[in-house]
């Protein structure tokens, strides 16, 4: 039996294997969306009738689930559903650009002033939206609740819609909105903070890891903390001096920058970050907490290798930075 979705007095038949987002777009209904991977949450809608598949609410906050919200890009209906759009501004949190500075040749540090309280764990991610409706997801590199602002590390891509906006229009005082937070990649203390922590990230995957390290140290974590940051070239590294200073203050923290196409004898290690991380997973692998962020291929590969080496799957926390997709080509 063919399932149908009803929206604003119209009824549409779902084709086999089609998501709600794909069906609505095919029928000329505009639905805000960006990643098409269930990450940015810009395609949220509310179901007023019908069963919501579990996959369509994976990763959503309990308050969203309780309101019947779901991700249209991940929803393949199992029966008829009646939908309504999420009201304008209903989930939006207003922010304004408080500061912006380049951390290297293509990574922007964007600090956002919060106009109301926003609880978020360092390492989680939010969706940032500009006034043109362009939305992208970024990890949080600080503790917004205590700092009073939110810090994001954003790689600027040539020709990127959000990148171009941030380059030319996001001056101090510019208004934007955020949604979230989401994600389970953050520090949780147990065992009196004595367990070893290994963090590894590529590119701006450093942002959530930087936040997690700062939170762990602020909580008085006493176990060893090792942070690996991978880059293709030395110019792609950033926060080098800041992390060196943290290492100088906290004896249990080690910062290991890794450069694939590096020069021997420099302050960084030369080679593949995966090899360096795996070589560091010595001792009691059952106790290690592993945090992985960055390119999807890197995260997937290292998760598998670490698990096979003896790290508990429940102790591996990850956030793969998925590229933005067009709904017409999203599967």
C-alpha positions in Angstrom: 0.0 0.0 0.0 1.3 3.4 -0.9 1.9 5.8 2.0 0.8 9.4 1.7 1.8 12.6 3.5 -0.6 15.5 4.0 0.5 19.0 4.4 -1.4 22.3 4.3 -4.4 20.7 2.6 -2.4 18.9 -0.1 -1.8 15.1 -0.2 1.3 13.5 -1.8 2.2 9.9 -2.5 5.5 8.6 -1.3 7.5 6.6 -3.8 9.4 3.5 -2.7 12.5 4.4 -0.7 11.8 8.1 -0.8 12.1 10.4 2.2 9.6 13.1 3.1 12.0 15.8 2.1 12.5 14.2 -1.3 8.8 13.7 -1.9 7.9 17.3 -0.9 10.7 18.7 -3.0 9.7 16.6 -6.0 6.2 18.1 -5.7 7.4 21.7 -5.6 7.0 22.2 -1.9 9.9 24.2 -0.4 11.4 22.8 2.7 14.4 24.5 4.3 17.3 22.0 4.3 21.1 21.9 4.1 23.1 18.7 4.9 20.4 16.0 4.0 22.3 13.8 6.4 20.3 14.3 9.6 22.9 16.6 11.2 21.9 20.3 10.6 18.2 19.9 11.7 17.2 22.7 9.3 14.5 20.4 7.7 12.6 19.8 10.9 8.8 19.4 10.7 6.1 18.3 13.1 3.9 15.2 12.7 0.4 15.7 13.9 -0.8 12.2 12.9 0.9 9.0 11.9 3.9 7.0 13.0 7.3 8.7 13.0 10.1 6.2 12.2 12.8 6.0 14.8 15.5 7.0 12.4 13.8 10.3 11.7 14.2 11.4 15.4 17.7 9.9 16.0 19.9 12.5 17.8 17.1 15.0 18.5 16.7 16.5 21.9 14.0 14.9 24.0 12.0 18.1 24.0 11.9 18.0 20.2 10.8 14.3 20.2 8.1 15.0 22.7 6.8 17.8 20.4 6.5 15.4 17.5 9.4 17.0 15.5 11.3 14.9 13.1 14.0 15.1 10.4 12.3 15.1 7.0 15.5 14.1 5.2 15.7 10.9 7.3 12.0 10.0 7.4 10.8 7.2 5.1 7.2 6.8 6.2 5.8 3.4 7.1 2.2 4.7 6.7 0.2 7.8 6.2 1.4 11.0 8.0 -0.1 14.4 8.5 2.5 17.2 8.8 2.7 20.8 9.7 5.7 23.2 9.3 7.6 24.3 12.4 6.6 27.9 13.1 9.0 30.6 12.1 11.4 31.3 15.0 10.0 28.5 17.1 13.3 26.7 17.5 15.6 29.6 16.7 18.0 31.3 19.2 19.1 34.8 18.2 22.8 35.6 18.2 25.0 38.3 16.9 28.6 38.4 15.7 30.8 39.5 18.7 34.2 38.9 17.2 35.9 37.3 14.3 39.6 36.4 13.6 41.4 34.1 11.2 43.2 31.3 13.0 45.2 30.3 9.9 44.9 30.8 6.2 41.4 29.3 5.9 39.9 28.8 9.4 37.8 31.5 10.9 37.2 31.8 14.7 33.7 33.2 15.0 32.4 34.3 18.4 28.7 34.8 18.8 27.0 36.9 21.5 24.0 35.2 23.0 20.9 37.2 23.5 19.4 34.6 25.9 20.7 31.6 28.0 21.9 28.7 25.9 23.0 25.5 27.5 25.5 23.5 25.4 28.3 21.1 26.2 31.6 21.9 24.7 32.0 19.5 21.8 28.4 19.4 20.8 27.3 21.1 17.6 24.8 23.7 16.6 23.2 24.8 13.3 24.1 28.4 12.3 21.8 30.2 9.9 22.2 33.6 8.2 19.5 36.0 7.1 19.4 34.4 3.6 18.4 31.1 5.2 21.7 29.4 4.5 22.3 26.9 7.3 25.5 24.9 8.3 26.4 22.9 11.3 29.5 23.7 13.4 31.0 22.3 16.6 31.2 24.4 19.7 34.8 25.0 21.0 33.9 26.5 24.4 31.4 26.6 27.2 28.8 29.2 26.1 26.9 29.0 29.5 30.0 30.1 31.5 31.7 32.3 28.8 28.6 34.2 27.7 29.4 33.7 24.1 29.8 30.8 21.6 33.0 30.0 19.8 33.0 28.3 16.4 36.0 27.3 14.2 34.8 27.5 10.6 36.8 26.4 7.5 36.1 28.8 4.7 35.6 27.2 1.3 36.0 29.1 -2.0 32.5 29.8 -3.3 30.7 28.3 -0.3 27.4 30.1 0.5 28.1 30.4 4.2 31.8 31.0 3.6 31.1 33.9 1.3 28.7 35.4 3.8 31.2 35.1 6.6 33.9 36.7 4.5 31.9 39.7 3.3 28.8 40.3 5.4 29.3 38.9 8.9 30.7 42.0 10.5 30.7 42.5 14.3 27.1 43.1 15.3 25.5 41.1 12.4 22.5 39.2 13.4 22.2 35.4 12.9 20.3 32.5 14.5 21.3 29.1 15.9 19.5 25.9 16.6 20.5 23.0 18.8 22.5 21.8 20.4 23.0 18.2 19.3 25.6 15.5 19.4 27.0 13.2 22.1 30.7 14.1 21.7 31.4 15.8 25.1 33.2 15.2 28.4 31.4 13.2 31.1 33.3 12.6 34.3 33.3 9.3 36.2 36.0 7.3 38.0 37.0 10.6 39.7 38.4 11.7 36.4 41.3 9.3 36.4 40.6 7.5 33.1 42.9 8.2 30.1 41.5 10.3 27.3 42.7 10.3 23.7 41.4 12.9 21.3 42.1 12.9 17.6 40.8 15.3 14.9 41.6 16.5 11.4 41.1 20.1 10.2 38.4 21.9 12.2 37.7 18.7 14.0 40.0 20.4 16.5 37.2 22.7 17.6 35.1 20.2 19.6 38.2 18.5 20.9 39.6 21.8 22.1 36.3 22.4 24.0 36.4 18.9 25.5 39.9 19.3 26.7 39.1 22.7 28.3 36.0 21.2 30.0 37.9 18.1 31.3 40.8 20.3 32.7 38.3 22.7 34.3 36.6 19.7 36.0 39.9 18.7 37.5 40.5 15.6 35.3 43.6 13.9 36.6 44.1 11.1 34.1 46.3 11.6 31.1 44.9 13.5 28.2 46.5 13.3 24.7 45.3 15.5 21.9 46.3 14.7 18.3 45.6 17.2 15.6 46.1 16.1 12.0 46.8 18.4 9.0 48.1 18.0 5.5 50.6 20.8 5.8 52.0 22.9 8.6 50.0 25.9 7.4 46.8 23.9 8.1 47.5 23.7 11.8 46.0 26.3 14.2 45.8 27.1 17.9 49.4 25.8 18.2 50.7 28.3 20.7 47.5 28.2 22.8 47.7 24.4 23.1 51.4 24.5 23.9 50.6 26.9 26.7 47.9 24.5 28.0 50.5 21.7 27.9 52.9 23.8 29.9 50.4 24.5 32.7 48.8 21.0 32.9 51.2 18.1 33.3 48.6 15.5 32.4 47.9 17.1 29.0 49.9 16.4 25.8 49.5 18.1 22.5 50.6 16.2 19.4 50.3 18.1 16.1 50.6 15.7 13.1 51.5 16.8 9.6 51.3 14.4 6.7 53.5 16.4 4.4 55.8 17.8 7.0 59.4 18.5 7.5 61.5 16.4 9.9 62.9 18.2 13.0 60.0 20.6 13.4 57.7 20.9 16.5 55.2 18.6 15.0 55.3 14.8 14.2 55.5 13.8 10.5 53.2 11.1 9.2 49.7 9.8 9.3 47.6 10.8 12.3 45.9 7.4 12.4 49.2 5.6 12.9 50.2 7.9 15.7 46.9 7.5 17.5 47.0 3.7 17.2 50.5 3.6 18.6 49.4 5.7 21.6 46.6 3.3 22.6 48.8 1.3 25.0 48.0 0.2 28.5 44.5 -0.5 29.7 42.5 -0.1 26.5 39.3 -0.9 28.4 39.6 2.3 30.3 40.5 4.7 27.5 37.9 7.2 26.3 38.5 8.0 22.7 37.1 11.2 20.9 37.3 11.4 17.1 36.2 14.4 15.0 36.8 15.5 11.4 36.6 13.9 8.0 34.1 11.0 7.7 36.7 8.6 6.3 39.1 9.3 9.1 36.5 8.9 11.8 35.1 5.7 10.4 38.6 4.1 9.9 39.9 5.0 13.3 36.8 3.9 15.1 37.0 0.5 13.5 40.8 0.2 14.2 40.4 1.3 17.8 37.6 -1.1 18.5 39.5 -4.0 17.0 42.4 -3.1 19.1 40.4 -3.4 22.3 38.8 0.0 23.0 35.2 -0.4 24.1 32.7 0.8 21.6 30.8 2.6 24.4 34.0 4.5 25.1 34.4 5.8 21.5 32.7 9.1 20.9 32.7 10.6 17.4 31.5 13.4 15.2 32.1 13.1 11.5 31.9 16.3 9.6 29.6 15.5 6.7 29.6 17.6 3.6 26.5 19.5 2.5 24.5 17.7 -0.1 21.8 18.7 -2.6 18.5 17.1 -2.0 18.3 16.2 -5.7 21.3 14.0 -5.3 20.8 12.8 -1.8 20.1 9.2 -1.3 
